[in-house]
């Protein structure tokens, strides 16, 4: 499996999502974390740390992340799906 995203690199050379960034692809052999665009550059791995633009979901709810992977699915499996659709229906 692989992931392609538009990214830039921050001052510490960490990967950050950016709409204007260059597309980079990461696979199983080179998995990397992609930080969100407003991640605090002075982030500290300390319990309770929140950057100025971090937003938590209300209460104890999980934060929802929507991923649109249909484009890659279509690119990878589109030809096979079209062939299946072109086959005559079976007579059961």
C-alpha positions in Angstrom: 0.0 0.0 0.0 1.2 3.5 -0.6 0.1 7.1 0.1 0.7 10.1 -2.2 0.3 13.6 -0.7 1.3 17.2 -1.4 3.9 18.0 1.2 6.6 20.4 2.2 9.3 20.1 4.8 9.5 22.2 7.9 12.6 23.7 9.6 13.4 20.3 11.2 12.9 18.5 7.8 9.7 16.9 9.0 7.0 16.3 6.4 4.0 18.7 6.5 0.9 18.5 4.3 0.6 21.6 2.0 -1.9 22.2 -0.8 0.8 24.0 -2.7 3.5 21.3 -2.0 5.1 18.8 -4.3 3.5 15.3 -4.6 5.5 12.6 -2.7 4.6 9.0 -2.4 5.3 6.9 0.6 5.1 3.1 0.7 5.6 0.3 3.2 9.4 0.5 2.9 9.5 4.3 3.6 6.5 5.1 5.8 6.6 8.6 7.2 4.3 10.6 9.4 2.7 13.6 7.6 2.1 16.4 10.0 -1.0 18.6 9.5 -0.5 22.1 8.0 -0.9 24.0 11.3 1.2 21.8 13.5 3.1 23.9 16.1 6.8 24.1 14.9 7.8 24.0 18.6 5.7 20.8 19.3 6.7 18.9 22.4 5.9 15.3 23.1 4.6 16.2 26.6 1.3 15.1 28.1 -1.2 17.9 27.7 0.8 20.0 25.2 -1.4 21.8 22.7 -0.3 24.1 19.9 -2.1 27.4 19.4 -4.1 26.0 16.4 -4.8 22.5 17.9 -8.5 21.8 18.2 -9.9 18.9 20.2 -13.2 17.3 19.4 -16.0 18.1 22.0 -16.2 16.0 25.1 -14.4 12.7 24.7 -15.2 12.1 21.1 -12.7 10.9 18.6 -11.5 13.4 16.0 -12.8 12.4 12.6 -10.4 12.3 9.6 -11.9 11.8 6.1 -9.6 10.2 3.5 -10.5 10.2 -0.1 -8.8 7.2 -1.7 -11.1 6.7 -4.6 -8.8 8.4 -7.1 -6.0 5.8 -6.4 -8.5 3.0 -6.3 -9.8 4.1 -9.7 -6.3 4.4 -11.1 -5.3 1.0 -9.9 -8.5 -1.0 -10.4 -10.4 1.0 -13.0 -9.5 -1.1 -16.0 -10.4 -4.3 -14.3 -13.7 -2.9 -13.1 -14.5 -1.8 -16.7 -13.8 -5.3 -18.0 -16.1 -6.8 -15.4 -18.9 -4.3 -16.4 -18.5 -5.2 -20.1 -19.0 -8.9 -19.5 -22.4 -10.3 -20.4 -24.6 -11.1 -17.4 -24.5 -14.8 -16.5 -27.7 -16.8 -16.8 -28.3 -18.6 -13.5 
